[in-house]
Amino acid sequence: MIRIDSVTKRYPDGTVAVDRLSLDVPDRSITVLVGPSGCGKTTTLRMINRMVEPTEGAILLDGEDVRRRPVTALRRSMGYVIQNAGLFPHRTIVDNIATVPRMLGWGRRRARERAAELMERVGLDTALAERYPYQLSGGQQQRVGVARALAADPPVLLMDEPFSAVDPVVRKGLQDELLRIQDELGKTIVFVTHDIDEAVKLGTMVAVLREGGRLAQYAPPAELLSAPADAFVEDFLGADRGIRRLSFLPSAALELTTDAVVPADAPAERIAAADARHLLVTDPEGRPLGWAEPGELTAGDIRTDRLLPPGRPFVPGTDSLRVALDCAVLSPTGWAVAVDADGRVTGVVSQQAIGEAIRAAHAVGRTDRAGVAP
């Protein structure tokens, strides 16, 4: 565990970057530091590996003050990922990743084998091993940065806004990759971001800092969204924090219907019997083709080119109520399509039914917080 104990960072001109900050970073978790510019996020991160020395207080790593460890040994024991990757431009990708193992005395062959292994782990084609950073996209460079930080298998990983310089699509992919890697490796990660959505998605625990480096609230994301500590936290979370909270409500209990689902080769009586304003047409494997009005369907002669798009589907039990609601809102018919892991339709659900599930989930949450058995 990393313990930050009443830490203050005050510069010679009197500026206080971090003010009496205390929090415990659990092992094998992602703890996110988030807040506005100038709140001391990066300063706090850099005090953990002594790139910045605290003025007061102490930072303990597994019960030992980090100031008792030699600086070089401490930093080599922690992975460090920054914005824009910070790669060495004159080294190939494989040699960039192998940097820390080589500094620790690993042989060249062993270090390069480890680098190749990590390229695969972070989703990089090993064919890129002999290229240079300038030959890679921004997202690929960030993956190299993560691989380099993991190369010596450090128990602690420090990440300073590592995904902020890439476009939203690449950023989402990198976030998903980090969660996958964390699920496999179980590192203790301290992650700095200014993006509350990123904090909520990645964080096991989220520390919201206010200007001057003071802690406003430290809680799991679901608790943060449901019970902000004060007006500052509520404003920082934004007006749509209720929608974000749906990310923590499961979709498994949604009541799906198959009454409005018909295969493309459905007989006339099946189409006529369907009691729905729109019908979801599926292919022979049960995957969604699109929506049609019952009157437009003729048995055995469905014009797939005239179907409305099926919309983005969701997977009950895997995706949240937020995803299900988003699918329904964006659907041309107002109904969300549920599929299994192989993309086959398991049913459809209306916005109304999703709304009822959200209200029911909120009611259970209120009951649980009151300490009353449901």
MIMAR-295576 format. One record per residue: x, y, z negated of N, C-alpha, C in turn. Coordinates in steps of 0.02 Angstrom, whole numbers, m for minus. Atoms other than C-alpha are relative to their C-alpha. Example, Ala and Ser with C-alpha at 12.3 -4.5 7.8 and 13.67 -1.06 7.14 Angstrom:
2
nx,ny,nz,cax,cay,caz,cx,cy,cz
45,m59,0,615,m225,m390,45,60,0
m42,m59,3,684,m53,m357,m39,55,m37
***
This chain:
374
nx,ny,nz,cax,cay,caz,cx,cy,cz
42,m60,0,0,0,0,44,62,0
m33,m65,2,53,179,33,m42,44,m47
34,m45,47,10,297,m110,29,70,7
m19,m71,m2,15,484,m85,m25,31,m65
16,m19,69,21,554,m261,14,74,m13
m5,m72,16,m13,741,m289,55,34,41
m54,m25,m43,97,788,m141,m16,71,24
4,m68,m25,126,970,m97,60,13,45
m55,m24,m42,229,1040,46,m7,76,6
m1,m73,m2,274,1223,25,65,22,34
m58,m23,m37,391,1311,146,30,62,m33
m33,m57,32,517,1447,97,m37,66,5
37,m63,m7,404,1585,163,m64,1,m41
59,4,43,268,1529,41,m59,m36,31
55,36,m33,159,1439,169,m8,m70,m31
16,65,27,73,1288,93,m33,m41,55
27,43,m54,49,1153,225,m43,m56,m28
38,54,34,m12,1017,105,m3,19,m74
11,m25,68,m86,1055,m65,m27,m55,m45
19,50,51,m88,923,m204,m43,m56,29
38,52,m34,m145,786,m88,13,m68,m33
m5,68,28,m182,615,m165,m48,m46,37
42,52,m28,m246,461,m77,39,m64,7
m30,66,m8,m212,275,m64,m16,m27,69
9,30,m66,m186,195,107,1,m75,m9
2,72,10,m244,14,99,44,m38,49
m37,43,m45,m137,m124,171,m44,m27,55
33,32,m57,m184,m196,341,m63,36,21
58,m41,m18,m301,m52,379,23,57,45
m14,m61,m37,m313,100,492,m29,58,m41
21,m59,37,m319,259,388,11,60,44
m3,m56,m46,m358,412,491,0,66,m38
m1,m68,26,m310,590,444,m29,45,54
34,m40,m49,m426,712,530,m17,68,m31
16,m66,25,m463,896,516,19,53,52
m15,m53,m48,m444,1065,602,75,13,4
m70,m18,m7,m279,1136,662,24,36,m64
m28,m32,59,m166,1188,518,m20,m29,m66
23,31,63,m238,1067,391,52,m47,m30
m54,40,30,m74,973,363,0,m74,19
3,70,m20,m114,810,454,69,m27,19
m65,24,m24,52,793,545,53,7,m54
m48,m8,55,151,860,397,m5,m58,m49
10,56,45,74,726,287,30,m64,30
m26,60,m33,117,591,414,76,m1,m2
m73,m3,m3,296,651,428,33,m5,m69
m28,9,66,319,652,241,4,m74,m18
m3,71,15,284,465,239,66,m31,21
m65,27,m22,441,428,341,57,50,m10
m50,m49,21,535,579,270,29,41,57
m18,m50,m49,545,679,429,m11,69,m30
12,m59,41,477,811,310,3,m22,m72
m6,17,71,521,809,126,m53,38,m41
50,m35,41,382,849,m1,34,47,m49
m24,m47,51,404,997,m118,m15,m26,m69
20,28,65,310,913,m259,m36,m66,13
35,63,m5,232,745,m293,43,m55,28
m38,58,m24,283,574,m228,m42,m40,49
31,47,m46,244,452,m88,31,m68,m15
m23,66,19,256,270,m139,m18,m51,53
10,55,m47,275,122,m22,9,m65,m39
m1,60,42,231,m40,m111,29,14,m69
m19,m17,68,259,48,m276,67,35,m8
m66,m31,3,430,120,m232,m1,68,34
m4,m67,m29,461,305,m202,43,m3,63
m36,4,m64,512,324,m19,66,38,m3
m63,m38,5,648,448,m74,57,m42,m27
m52,44,24,742,303,m152,31,m42,55
m26,40,m56,767,221,17,42,44,45
m38,m38,m50,900,276,141,m46,21,57
46,m27,m51,815,386,271,0,m44,63
m5,38,m62,879,286,420,m35,m67,m7
32,65,11,824,119,347,m75,7,m6
71,m12,8,655,191,299,m34,9,68
31,m15,m65,619,257,474,1,m60,46
m2,60,m42,674,97,558,m48,m53,m23
49,49,26,553,1,447,m71,20,17
67,m24,m18,407,102,515,m3,15,75
11,m19,m69,340,112,691,m26,72,3
20,m70,m5,311,290,752,m20,14,72
26,m14,m67,203,340,901,m25,72,1
20,m70,m4,180,520,957,m36,13,66
33,m22,m61,84,615,1090,51,0,57
m43,3,m59,156,592,1266,55,m53,m6
m42,59,7,245,434,1205,71,14,m24
m68,m15,22,416,517,1181,51,m51,22
m46,51,m25,505,390,1290,66,30,23
m65,m22,m25,687,400,1339,m3,m2,77
11,0,m73,680,455,1523,54,m38,38
m56,32,m36,849,377,1569,2,m76,m12
2,72,13,802,203,1504,m60,m32,34
56,36,m29,695,73,1588,m52,m15,m54
53,14,47,531,22,1509,20,m54,m49
m19,55,44,600,m140,1440,53,23,m50
m52,m24,46,750,m50,1365,m27,52,m49
34,m45,46,639,86,1291,m32,m40,m57
34,40,51,538,m47,1200,51,m35,m46
m51,36,39,697,m137,1144,43,45,m43
m45,m47,33,772,20,1067,13,m17,m73
m9,12,72,740,m15,882,31,m68,m14
m34,64,11,782,m202,888,75,2,14
m72,m5,m16,948,m158,971,36,39,m55
m30,m39,54,982,m28,835,7,m43,m63
m3,44,58,947,m164,706,49,m57,9
m51,51,m11,1080,m274,784,m22,m60,39
22,56,m41,976,m389,892,43,m3,63
m34,8,m63,1063,m461,1044,m43,26,57
37,m30,m56,1015,m387,1213,m53,m47,27
48,48,m29,931,m545,1275,m61,m7,m46
55,8,48,828,m568,1117,m45,62,m1
39,m62,2,776,m385,1114,m42,8,63
37,m6,m63,723,m390,1297,m57,m51,3
54,50,2,623,m550,1271,m57,25,m44
50,m29,44,534,m465,1126,m38,56,36
32,m55,m37,500,m314,1238,m49,m27,51
45,30,m50,425,m423,1375,m62,m28,m33
57,27,37,314,m509,1247,m48,56,m20
42,m56,22,252,m341,1183,m33,35,59
32,m29,m59,218,m276,1358,m66,m36,14
62,39,m11,92,m417,1379,m50,14,m55
46,m11,56,19,m384,1206,m37,66,7
33,m65,m5,m17,m202,1243,m33,11,69
36,m4,m63,m88,m240,1415,40,30,58
m42,m25,m54,60,m192,1526,26,m58,42
m27,49,m46,111,m291,1679,76,m3,m9
m73,6,10,287,m359,1649,39,18,63
m34,m22,m61,325,m313,1830,24,73,m6
m20,m69,11,343,m135,1763,64,6,m42
m55,0,49,489,m185,1650,60,40,22
m61,m33,m24,628,m114,1759,m14,70,28
15,m68,m22,538,48,1802,19,49,m55
m15,m54,47,570,215,1719,m64,37,m19
62,m32,23,443,318,1620,m35,43,51
32,m45,m48,415,444,1760,m39,m38,54
35,40,m50,354,302,1870,m65,m30,m26
61,27,31,211,259,1751,m51,56,m11
53,m48,15,44,343,1721,4,18,m75
0,m21,70,10,434,1557,m24,m55,m46
26,55,41,m93,289,1491,50,m56,m7
m51,53,3,43,164,1535,57,21,m46
m54,m24,44,174,272,1448,m20,m6,m73
23,6,70,68,276,1289,2,m73,m23
m4,71,18,57,86,1293,73,m20,m14
m70,13,12,246,80,1306,20,27,m69
m14,m29,66,254,196,1154,m23,m44,m56
27,45,51,145,78,1054,43,m63,m4
m42,61,m1,248,m73,1110,67,14,m34
m65,m17,30,410,15,1060,m6,4,m76
9,m6,72,338,54,888,m9,m68,m34
12,66,28,293,m129,863,59,m47,9
m52,46,m23,456,m200,930,35,m37,m57
m35,33,55,540,m236,762,m49,m28,m52
53,27,44,375,m296,686,m4,36,m67
3,m37,64,362,m156,556,m67,m10,m33
64,7,34,228,m173,423,m42,64,3
34,m65,m1,185,13,438,8,32,69
0,m34,m65,138,107,597,m29,70,m10
22,m69,5,126,297,600,m15,25,71
22,m21,m67,30,373,748,m25,71,m4
16,m71,2,24,560,778,m33,22,66
41,m18,m58,m116,603,901,26,m35,64
m32,34,m55,m51,468,1019,m40,m1,65
41,7,m60,m198,469,1140,m30,66,23
34,m63,m14,m241,654,1148,18,30,68
m23,m30,m63,m146,691,1310,m25,m37,62
24,39,m57,m238,565,1421,m74,13,10
70,m14,m15,m408,574,1505,m46,m45,m41
46,37,44,m565,509,1414,m5,m74,15
7,71,m17,m576,345,1510,61,m39,m24
m61,32,22,m394,300,1477,3,m1,m76
m1,m5,73,m412,359,1297,m42,m55,m32
43,54,26,m557,240,1266,34,m67,6
m35,63,m9,m456,97,1338,56,m9,m50
m55,3,48,m308,138,1226,m26,m12,m71
30,11,66,m420,148,1073,m21,m73,m8
22,70,3,m496,m22,1113,59,m46,m6
m61,42,3,m322,m94,1140,30,2,m69
m28,m5,68,m263,m28,972,m41,m41,m49
43,40,44,m413,m107,884,12,m74,10
m13,71,m14,m378,m272,971,67,m21,m30
m67,16,27,m193,m268,923,m3,m2,m76
5,0,73,m236,m221,744,m36,m61,m26
35,60,20,m357,m366,734,46,m60,0
m47,56,m6,m216,m482,787,57,6,m51
m62,m9,38,m71,m407,688,m10,24,m72
14,m23,68,m150,m323,535,53,45,m29
m48,m48,25,m29,m178,518,m33,50,m48
24,m56,39,m46,m36,393,13,62,43
m6,m54,m48,m81,110,510,m26,65,m30
23,m68,16,m90,295,471,m3,38,66
14,m26,m67,m166,385,621,m25,72,m7
19,m70,2,m178,573,647,m39,18,64
39,m24,m57,m312,649,760,m38,62,m20
44,m57,13,m414,808,777,m71,m17,23
63,21,m31,m557,710,859,m40,m44,m49
39,38,49,m693,653,738,m28,m64,30
24,62,m31,m761,527,863,53,m54,m1
m56,47,2,m590,445,874,10,m25,m71
m8,19,70,m577,447,684,m52,m51,m21
55,44,20,m746,364,662,7,m68,34
m7,63,m36,m710,233,794,57,m43,m27
m60,38,18,m537,183,733,7,m12,m74
m18,1,70,m536,216,548,m34,m53,m42
27,39,55,m557,90,410,m19,48,m56
12,m55,45,m542,243,298,16,65,37
m11,m64,m33,m553,425,353,10,53,m54
m14,m56,44,m473,571,260,m12,65,38
14,m65,m31,m548,739,308,37,53,m40
m40,m52,32,m426,880,270,m27,69,21
19,m69,m17,m471,1064,261,64,42,5
m58,m43,m8,m356,1210,300,37,8,m66
m41,m4,61,m212,1223,178,19,m68,m26
m21,67,19,m191,1034,170,m33,m27,m62
37,26,57,m323,1000,39,m50,m53,24
44,54,m18,m425,841,41,m73,19,m13
71,m15,6,m610,870,75,m40,m62,m16
36,63,13,m670,689,78,42,m58,27
m36,60,m20,m595,515,89,m48,m58,m9
53,50,3,m716,376,133,1,m42,64
10,38,m62,m758,237,257,m43,41,48
37,m41,m49,m832,309,419,m76,1,m11
72,2,9,m1010,251,384,m22,44,m59
16,m41,58,m1010,333,213,11,74,14
m14,m69,m19,m933,491,283,m58,30,39
54,m24,m42,m1072,507,411,m67,5,m38
64,1,35,m1214,465,292,m2,47,m60
m1,m41,61,m1156,568,142,60,46,0
m55,m48,1,m1040,715,183,7,32,m69
m12,m25,67,m959,783,26,m22,72,m10
19,m70,7,m995,966,62,m14,29,69
18,m33,m62,m1042,1093,195,57,m1,51
m57,2,m46,m866,1096,268,2,m66,37
m2,66,m31,m867,909,300,m59,m9,48
59,6,m42,m1044,916,368,8,38,65
m11,m40,m60,m998,1055,489,53,m31,45
m53,30,m40,m839,966,543,m26,m62,36
28,60,m32,m936,806,579,m44,17,59
40,m22,m57,m1050,904,694,m74,m16,m7
73,7,4,m1236,916,725,m24,m69,21
22,65,m24,m1240,744,806,28,m57,m43
m27,53,43,m1170,648,657,m51,m57,m10
51,52,6,m1337,555,646,5,m51,56
m9,46,m57,m1307,482,819,63,m41,m10
m61,38,13,m1130,434,771,m12,m55,m52
13,48,53,m1198,346,618,m30,m64,29
31,60,m30,m1295,228,732,53,m50,22
m54,46,m19,m1126,154,780,11,m54,m52
m11,48,55,m1128,64,612,m63,m40,m15
61,39,9,m1304,m7,629,m3,m53,54
m1,54,m49,m1313,m178,714,m63,m3,43
57,7,m46,m1425,m216,863,m28,m71,0
20,70,m2,m1445,m401,823,m74,m11,m15
69,10,21,m1618,m378,746,m51,28,49
48,m28,m48,m1695,m291,897,m44,m55,30
47,48,m28,m1851,m380,960,m2,8,76
m2,m2,m73,m1822,m418,1143,m62,m33,29
54,34,m37,m1955,m464,1269,24,m22,68
m16,24,m68,m1940,m566,1427,m60,5,46
61,m5,m41,m2115,m526,1489,11,42,62
m12,m44,m57,m2045,m393,1605,60,m21,41
m58,25,m37,m1904,m501,1673,m22,m54,49
19,50,m50,m1928,m595,1836,60,m14,45
m53,15,m48,m1805,m687,1949,m19,24,70
13,m26,m67,m1788,m628,2128,m43,m47,41
40,48,m37,m1872,m787,2191,m62,m21,m38
58,17,41,m2016,m782,2067,m62,m10,44
62,11,m37,m2184,m851,2130,m48,59,m10
47,m56,1,m2328,m730,2163,m38,3,m66
39,m1,62,m2425,m783,2009,42,25,m59
m44,m24,54,m2274,m749,1898,5,76,2
m5,m73,m7,m2258,m573,1967,m66,32,m19
66,m29,15,m2446,m542,1954,m15,m2,m74
15,8,71,m2450,m602,1774,42,46,m44
m44,m43,40,m2312,m484,1717,m38,62,m22
37,m57,28,m2387,m353,1602,50,54,m19
m49,m53,12,m2265,m210,1621,m4,50,57
0,m52,m52,m2251,m45,1712,56,m11,49
m56,17,m43,m2082,m98,1780,23,m71,m16
m26,68,8,m2005,m270,1806,75,1,14
m71,8,m11,m1822,m312,1788,11,m63,43
m13,56,m46,m1769,m421,1935,70,m26,m11
m65,31,10,m1627,m544,1909,19,m44,59
m24,44,m54,m1519,m645,2028,m6,m72,m23
8,71,19,m1515,m837,2028,38,m20,m63
m38,15,61,m1386,m835,1887,m28,36,m61
31,m35,56,m1497,m725,1779,31,68,m15
m30,m66,11,m1395,m566,1798,m45,54,29
47,m52,m22,m1488,m399,1819,17,28,69
m8,m32,m66,m1515,m334,1995,m27,71,0
29,m66,1,m1628,m186,1960,m73,m2,m21
70,m7,22,m1801,m122,1912,m45,13,61
50,m11,m53,m1956,m125,2022,m69,6,m32
70,m1,21,m2140,m82,2001,m33,m64,25
31,63,m20,m2249,m239,2006,m31,2,69
33,m5,m65,m2343,m177,2159,47,m1,59
m50,0,m54,m2182,m166,2259,30,m68,12
m31,66,m6,m2137,m349,2234,m45,m48,39
34,53,m36,m2183,m487,2353,40,m64,m11
m35,62,16,m2142,m665,2305,43,m23,58
m46,25,m49,m1990,m728,2397,26,52,49
m22,m52,m47,m1964,m561,2485,13,65,m37
m15,m59,39,m1896,m440,2356,54,40,34
m47,m45,m31,m1809,m291,2433,48,28,m53
m46,m21,52,m1658,m274,2321,28,70,14
m25,m66,m16,m1606,m116,2414,m47,55,m23
49,m50,23,m1763,m30,2347,m7,m1,m76
4,4,73,m1737,m76,2165,36,60,m32
m34,m50,40,m1694,55,2036,59,m33,m36
m57,31,35,m1524,28,1953,m21,m29,m67
19,30,65,m1535,m87,1801,24,40,m60
m28,m36,56,m1434,33,1694,54,m41,m35
m53,36,36,m1289,m11,1581,m32,m45,m53
29,46,49,m1333,m166,1477,37,2,m67
m34,7,65,m1291,m201,1295,m4,m73,m22
m4,69,25,m1248,m361,1201,m25,0,m72
25,1,69,m1357,m388,1046,48,m38,m46
m45,32,47,m1254,m431,893,72,21,7
m68,m26,m12,m1096,m360,972,m2,76,2
7,m73,m5,m1151,m184,1018,m45,26,m56
38,m33,53,m1226,m61,895,m67,27,26
62,m33,m20,m1396,24,893,14,63,41
m17,m59,m40,m1308,178,961,8,m19,73
m10,23,m70,m1256,81,1117,m68,m18,30
65,20,m26,m1431,7,1136,m42,61,16
39,m61,m12,m1512,178,1119,26,37,61
m30,m34,m57,m1390,253,1243,m20,m35,65
21,38,m60,m1431,114,1368,m72,15,18
71,m13,m13,m1617,146,1349,m11,71,25
8,m70,m21,m1601,336,1365,23,10,71
m28,m8,m67,m1496,320,1522,m33,m44,53
34,45,m47,m1604,184,1600,m53,39,39
50,m35,m40,m1716,244,1743,m72,m15,m22
67,19,23,m1863,158,1657,m10,13,m74
6,m9,72,m1826,198,1474,6,m64,m39
m9,65,33,m1795,14,1436,74,m20,6
m69,24,0,m1626,m57,1388,1,m74,16
m7,70,m20,m1567,m221,1462,50,m34,m46
m44,39,44,m1494,m349,1341,28,m60,39
m32,56,m35,m1369,m477,1407,42,m39,m50
m46,39,42,m1263,m616,1335,72,15,21
m70,m14,m12,m1074,m622,1339,20,m12,73
m14,14,m70,m1080,m687,1519,m38,46,47
36,m48,m41,m1191,m545,1579,m69,m23,23
66,24,m19,m1352,m647,1592,m53,33,m45
53,m36,35,m1513,m559,1542,m32,m44,m54
34,35,54,m1583,m611,1373,m66,34,m18
62,m35,13,m1724,m483,1371,9,75,10
m3,m73,m4,m1766,m298,1374,m33,28,m62
28,m32,59,m1812,m175,1238,m12,73,15
19,m69,m14,m1899,m6,1241,33,49,m48
m24,m53,45,m1843,159,1167,m40,0,m65
43,1,59,m1991,146,1049,22,m54,m50
m21,55,44,m1935,m23,982,68,14,m32
m65,m18,29,m1757,41,959,m10,51,m55
15,m50,51,m1826,191,865,m26,m31,m64
27,34,59,m1923,76,749,55,m37,m38
m56,35,31,m1765,m26,717,45,49,m38
m41,m51,34,m1669,133,674,m33,22,m64
36,m21,60,m1803,188,551,3,m55,m54
m3,56,48,m1804,15,471,70,m5,m31
m68,3,25,m1614,16,455,13,56,m50
m8,m56,46,m1618,188,373,m36,m14,m66
39,15,61,m1752,128,251,38,m49,m44
m40,49,38,m1643,m21,200,59,35,m32
m56,m36,28,m1495,96,178,m19,42,m60
22,m41,58,m1594,211,63,m13,m44,m60
14,46,54,m1650,62,m39,64,m26,m32
m64,25,26,m1473,m6,m54,36,54,m41
m35,m54,37,m1404,164,m109,m35,14,m66
36,m10,62,m1541,173,m241,12,m56,m49
m14,57,44,m1482,6,m311,m59,m44,m12
59,40,8,m1649,m77,m284,2,m56,51
m1,57,m46,m1663,m250,m208,m53,11,54
48,m10,m52,m1748,m239,m38,m56,m51,m1
***
